[in-house]
């Protein structure tokens, strides 16, 4: 098939999954064109059947900001015609599914134009934040309804779409996935010792440092944990809440126990240093960062919100805690860090869950089946 994928380029679950899907589809013999404002964070050059199509916006004095939606719709129409695309796969409802619909209407006006089918994947905040805002609810609902097929990354998100937007009873749930050859535990004792002595455990958090991730709570949980035992906290990623958190950490008596790193494409090597992973989010429609940690045999302590209970089995692969029960998170972390046998058992169980349920070889064929259905005229 010839597939166009629309995604955000910034660090975040939707862009990461869309980019990894593009790589996997290209490896399986499909011709894939990725359209975005810039090369996605985890883009890998030199892949056969894979092309990046930059969406360029032009500043115009009449507009207060660049008109990305219009530029994207124009790019979709152009690439669809030039490359004879079969499917447009929009990751995120607004603006991607909206732009796909607008491009389809543009192509419909040309009797000889190729009109690809549209598949939209909902990732979370496009529904839980944008879709629940009265200013956007109607356009989000419309964009979803006009797609030929819609998928969501969790049952929780499917339910939220029905509740918040009022559409989506026929949404298929296809969870996020990993390249399981790339994500496995790869210990590097020397690199680990650069962060902490061998006998000092490491707690890790990875995110885009947005308010929903509650990175201030990450540090508060660590601060309480640090009152109980020696430990180090490693924070990986970047975003609007990183600088305020760095200031808070710098004013703390535990400042020397905390390190910040920017995310690297090879995240598995960093995760393999961790003894536990902490994700106290206010909301997670899936929790890709937790899945990545689990694949590297790291027990996770996460909020019992959204799709995380569909990923983490409480007491087996990690622990689920009420998002406001920080003392429970501290206690669970303390338990994991203080018991090497428990840590190893949980880590192995977590990696096994990823291998059996969330590897690319299990998930990507489900997307291919959706493409087949819409191309056969079957509305999913």
C-alpha positions in Angstrom: 0.0 0.0 0.0 0.9 3.7 -0.4 0.4 5.4 2.9 0.6 9.0 4.1 1.1 9.5 7.9 0.4 12.8 9.6 1.9 13.4 13.0 3.5 15.9 15.3 7.3 16.2 15.3 7.7 17.0 19.0 8.6 14.5 21.7 5.3 12.9 22.8 3.5 9.6 22.5 1.5 10.3 19.4 4.5 11.4 17.4 6.7 8.6 18.6 4.1 5.9 17.8 3.3 7.4 14.4 7.0 7.6 13.5 7.7 4.0 14.6 4.6 2.8 12.7 6.0 4.5 9.6 9.3 2.7 10.0 7.6 -0.7 10.6 5.2 -0.3 7.6 8.1 0.6 5.3 10.1 -2.4 6.5 7.1 -4.6 5.7 7.1 -3.3 2.1 4.6 -0.5 2.1 5.5 2.9 0.6 5.2 5.5 3.4 5.3 9.3 3.3 5.4 11.1 6.6 4.0 14.7 6.6 4.9 17.0 9.5 6.3 20.5 10.2 9.8 19.0 10.7 11.4 15.6 10.9 9.9 13.7 13.8 12.0 13.2 16.9 12.6 9.5 16.3 13.0 9.7 12.6 15.7 7.5 11.1 17.2 8.4 7.8 18.1 6.0 5.0 15.2 3.7 5.3 13.9 2.1 2.1 10.3 3.0 1.1 10.2 5.9 3.7 10.0 9.5 2.7 9.7 12.7 4.8 7.4 15.4 3.3 7.9 18.7 5.1 4.9 20.9 5.6 5.9 24.5 5.0 3.8 27.4 6.3 4.2 30.9 4.9 3.8 34.0 7.0 1.2 36.4 5.7 0.5 39.8 7.3 -3.2 39.2 7.4 -2.8 36.2 9.8 -1.6 36.5 13.3 0.0 33.1 13.2 1.1 30.6 10.5 -1.8 28.7 9.1 -0.6 25.2 9.6 -4.0 23.5 9.0 -4.3 25.0 5.6 -0.7 24.3 4.7 -1.1 20.7 5.8 -4.3 20.2 3.8 -2.6 21.5 0.7 0.4 19.2 1.3 -1.8 16.2 1.8 -3.6 16.9 -1.5 -0.4 17.4 -3.3 1.3 14.2 -2.0 -1.9 12.2 -2.5 -1.9 13.1 -6.2 1.8 12.8 -6.8 2.3 9.5 -5.0 -1.2 8.0 -5.6 -1.7 7.4 -1.9 -4.2 4.7 -0.8 -4.5 5.8 2.8 -4.0 8.9 4.9 -3.3 7.9 8.5 -3.9 10.9 10.8 -2.4 10.7 14.3 -4.4 13.1 16.5 -7.8 14.5 15.6 -7.0 18.2 15.3 -5.4 19.4 13.1 -4.5 16.2 11.3 -7.9 14.5 10.8 -9.4 17.9 10.1 -6.7 18.6 7.4 -7.3 15.1 5.9 -11.0 15.9 5.5 -10.3 19.3 3.9 -7.8 17.7 1.5 -10.4 15.0 0.6 -12.9 17.8 -0.2 -10.3 19.5 -2.4 -9.5 16.3 -4.2 -13.2 15.5 -4.7 -13.5 18.7 -6.8 -11.0 17.2 -9.3 -12.7 14.3 -11.1 -9.4 12.7 -12.0 -7.7 13.1 -8.6 -6.7 10.2 -6.4 -8.7 10.2 -3.1 -7.1 8.2 -0.4 -9.2 6.8 2.5 -8.6 8.4 5.9 -7.8 6.5 9.1 -7.6 8.5 12.4 -5.8 7.4 15.5 -6.8 9.1 18.7 -4.0 9.4 21.3 -5.5 11.1 24.3 -5.3 14.8 24.7 -6.9 15.3 21.3 -10.0 14.0 23.1 -9.5 14.5 26.8 -8.3 18.1 26.6 -9.0 19.5 23.1 -12.1 17.5 22.5 -13.6 18.4 25.9 -13.1 22.1 25.3 -16.4 23.7 24.1 -14.4 25.7 21.6 -13.2 22.6 19.8 -15.6 19.8 20.7 -17.7 20.1 17.5 -14.7 20.2 15.1 -13.1 17.2 16.9 -16.4 15.3 16.7 -16.8 16.2 13.0 -13.2 15.2 12.1 -13.7 11.8 13.8 -17.0 11.2 12.1 -15.7 12.0 8.7 -12.8 9.5 8.9 -13.3 6.2 7.2 -11.9 4.4 10.2 -11.0 5.4 13.7 -8.7 3.7 16.3 -7.8 4.6 19.9 -4.8 3.5 21.9 -6.8 2.1 24.8 -10.3 1.1 25.9 -10.2 3.9 28.3 -9.7 6.4 25.5 -12.5 4.9 23.5 -14.8 5.4 26.5 -13.5 9.0 27.0 -14.2 9.7 23.3 -17.8 8.6 23.6 -18.2 10.6 26.9 -16.4 13.8 26.0 -17.1 14.1 22.3 -20.2 12.0 21.9 -19.0 9.9 18.9 -16.9 6.8 18.3 -19.0 3.8 19.1 -17.3 1.9 16.2 -13.7 2.9 17.3 -11.2 0.0 17.2 -8.8 -0.3 20.0 -5.2 -0.8 18.9 -2.7 -0.3 21.7 0.7 1.4 21.3 3.7 -0.8 20.6 7.4 -1.1 20.7 10.2 -2.4 18.5 11.1 -5.2 20.9 14.5 -5.7 19.3 15.4 -2.1 20.2 13.7 -2.2 23.7 15.3 -4.7 26.0 17.5 -4.5 29.1 21.0 -3.6 28.2 23.0 -3.0 31.4 26.0 -0.7 31.2 27.6 -0.7 34.7 30.1 2.0 33.8 27.5 4.4 32.6 25.3 3.6 35.6 28.2 4.4 38.0 28.5 7.8 36.5 25.0 8.5 37.9 25.1 6.6 41.2 27.3 4.2 43.1 26.5 0.5 42.7 24.6 0.3 46.0 22.4 3.4 45.4 19.2 2.7 43.5 18.0 4.9 40.6 14.4 6.1 40.1 13.7 7.3 36.6 11.0 9.5 35.0 10.6 10.1 31.3 8.1 12.6 29.8 7.5 15.7 27.8 7.3 17.7 31.1 3.8 19.0 30.5 1.4 19.8 33.3 -0.5 16.5 32.9 2.7 14.6 33.7 2.9 16.3 37.2 6.7 16.4 37.3 6.4 18.4 40.5 4.8 15.3 42.1 7.7 13.2 40.7 10.1 15.2 42.8 7.8 15.4 45.8 7.5 11.6 45.8 11.3 11.3 45.5 11.8 13.8 48.3 9.7 11.7 50.6 11.5 8.6 49.5 14.9 10.2 50.0 13.9 10.8 53.6 13.7 7.0 54.0 16.6 5.8 51.9 19.6 6.8 49.8 18.6 7.0 46.1 19.0 9.0 42.9 16.4 10.5 40.6 16.9 10.8 36.9 14.6 13.0 34.9 14.6 12.5 31.1 12.9 14.8 28.6 12.0 18.4 28.0 9.0 20.6 28.0 7.4 23.7 29.7 7.6 22.4 33.3 11.2 21.4 33.2 12.7 24.8 34.1 10.3 25.4 37.0 11.1 21.9 38.3 14.9 22.5 37.9 14.5 25.6 40.1 12.6 23.7 42.8 15.2 20.9 42.7 18.1 23.4 42.9 16.6 24.9 46.1 16.2 21.5 47.8 18.7 19.8 50.1 18.5 16.8 47.7 19.6 18.8 44.6 22.8 16.7 44.3 20.7 13.5 44.1 18.8 14.6 40.9 20.0 14.7 37.3 18.2 16.0 34.2 18.8 14.6 30.7 17.4 15.3 27.3 15.7 12.4 25.7 17.8 10.4 23.3 16.6 8.2 20.4 18.2 5.2 22.1 16.2 5.5 25.3 16.5 1.8 26.2 20.2 2.2 27.3 19.1 4.9 29.7 16.1 3.0 31.1 18.3 0.0 31.7 20.1 1.9 34.4 16.9 2.4 36.4 15.7 0.2 39.3 12.2 1.7 39.3 10.2 4.0 37.0 7.8 6.6 38.3 4.8 8.1 36.4 2.3 10.0 38.6 0.4 11.5 35.8 -3.0 13.1 36.2 -4.1 11.4 33.0 -2.6 8.9 30.6 -4.6 7.4 27.7 -2.0 4.7 27.3 1.4 5.4 29.0 4.0 4.7 26.4 6.9 5.7 28.7 5.8 3.1 31.2 5.7 0.4 28.5 9.2 1.4 27.4 10.4 1.0 31.0 8.7 -2.4 31.3 10.4 -3.6 28.2 13.7 -2.9 29.8 12.7 -5.0 32.9 12.1 -1.9 35.1 9.2 -2.2 37.6 6.9 0.8 37.3 4.9 2.8 39.8 2.2 4.7 38.1 -1.1 6.5 38.6 -4.3 4.4 38.3 -5.7 6.6 35.5 -6.8 6.2 31.9 -5.2 3.4 30.0 -2.4 2.6 32.5 -4.4 -0.3 34.1 -4.6 -1.9 30.7 -0.8 -1.8 30.5 0.4 -2.4 34.1 -0.8 -5.4 36.2 -0.8 -4.2 39.8 1.6 -6.2 42.0 2.9 -8.2 39.0 4.6 -5.8 36.6 4.5 -2.8 38.8 2.1 -0.9 41.0 -1.0 1.2 40.4 -1.7 4.0 42.9 -4.4 6.6 43.2 -2.9 9.8 41.6 -3.2 11.8 44.8 -1.9 9.1 47.1 1.8 10.1 47.1 2.5 8.2 50.3 1.4 5.0 48.5 3.8 5.8 45.6 6.6 6.3 48.1 5.8 3.1 49.9 5.7 1.1 46.6 9.0 2.6 45.4 10.6 1.9 48.8 9.4 -1.7 48.6 10.8 -2.2 45.1 14.1 -0.6 45.8 14.6 -2.5 49.0 13.9 -6.0 47.6 16.2 -7.1 44.8 14.3 -10.4 44.3 11.0 -8.6 43.9 12.6 -6.1 41.6 14.0 -8.8 39.3 10.7 -10.8 39.3 8.6 -7.8 38.5 11.1 -6.7 35.8 11.0 -10.1 34.1 7.2 -10.2 34.2 6.9 -6.7 32.8 9.2 -7.5 29.9 7.3 -10.7 29.1 4.0 -8.8 29.0 5.5 -6.4 26.5 6.9 -9.2 24.3 3.6 -11.1 24.2 1.1 -8.2 23.9 2.8 -5.0 22.7 5.6 -5.8 20.2 5.4 -4.4 16.7 4.8 -7.8 15.2 1.6 -8.1 17.2 0.2 -4.6 16.7 1.3 -3.4 13.2 -0.8 -6.1 11.4 -3.8 -4.7 13.2 -3.3 -1.4 11.5 -2.7 -3.1 8.2 -6.1 -4.9 8.6 -7.8 -1.5 9.2 -6.2 -0.2 6.0 -7.4 -3.2 4.1 -10.9 -2.7 5.4 -11.2 0.9 4.4 -9.7 0.2 1.0 -12.4 -2.5 0.5 -15.0 0.1 1.3 -15.8 -1.4 4.7 -16.3 1.4 7.3 -14.8 0.3 10.6 
